[in-house]
Amino acid sequence: MWVPSHIGLIGNELADITAKEKLQEDHITNIEYGITELYNIINRKILAKWQKEWDNCTKGRILYSIQPIVSRNNKAPPIANKHNQGIINRLKTGKTLLIGSMGQYSKKNAGKTTCPHCPEKEDLNHVFNICPKYKGSRKKLIKELKQIKSPTTYP
């Protein structure tokens, strides 16, 4: 491709002459991809397939609402305390001991799914956003989240 700003630059002038000569040839040679280009093409195709599957999957919708875009670059900051890491993982996946989640399988709650404080399903959305029992805690949490410029709703 000829670009006017190439005028006067010897290397660019030679590239322009060679490009013009190649336009006159009947046979065009395919240029092989470099390893970096191939890696990037394959990676984009894998991510596109993964994204399509993630968009259409019916499982893990709580995590999808938190992170709808798949990426290999989304790395959370390391948390030294394994107990806290476990809590964060349970919040992200929605697998908690609340009655509307895994807690319904305990002997104590056998088959129950409603909140003990109100007649709605007890899940993370309910506890973080709806249940009147946690109104005070919710206000305190929102205040602290605003101070660190973090989203103030779950998920």
JOFEN-V499816 format. One record per pair of residues at least 24 apart in sequence whose ideal C-beta (glycine too) atoms are under 10 Angstrom apart, sorted by sequence separation. I is the first residue (numbers start at 0). J is the second residue. If there is no record, write none. Layout:
# JOFEN-V499816
i:I j:J
i:I j:J
This chain:
# JOFEN-V499816
i:45 j:69
i:46 j:70
i:97 j:121
i:98 j:122
i:99 j:123
i:127 j:151
i:128 j:152
i:46 j:71
i:65 j:90
i:66 j:91
i:97 j:122
i:99 j:124
i:127 j:152
i:128 j:153
i:45 j:71
i:65 j:91
i:95 j:121
i:97 j:123
i:99 j:125
i:127 j:153
i:128 j:154
i:65 j:92
i:95 j:122
i:98 j:125
i:99 j:126
i:126 j:153
i:127 j:154
i:62 j:90
i:65 j:93
i:95 j:123
i:97 j:125
i:124 j:152
i:125 j:153
i:42 j:71
i:61 j:90
i:62 j:91
i:64 j:93
i:93 j:122
i:94 j:123
i:97 j:126
i:124 j:153
i:61 j:91
i:62 j:92
i:93 j:123
i:123 j:153
i:124 j:154
i:61 j:92
i:62 j:93
i:92 j:123
i:93 j:124
i:95 j:126
i:122 j:153
i:123 j:154
i:59 j:91
i:61 j:93
i:62 j:94
i:91 j:123
i:59 j:92
i:60 j:93
i:61 j:94
i:90 j:123
i:59 j:93
i:89 j:123
i:90 j:127
i:61 j:100
i:64 j:124
i:61 j:122
i:93 j:154
i:61 j:123
i:61 j:124
i:90 j:153
i:91 j:154
i:90 j:154
i:65 j:150
i:65 j:153
i:66 j:154
i:64 j:153
i:65 j:154
i:64 j:154
i:63 j:154
i:61 j:153
i:62 j:154
i:61 j:154
i:60 j:154
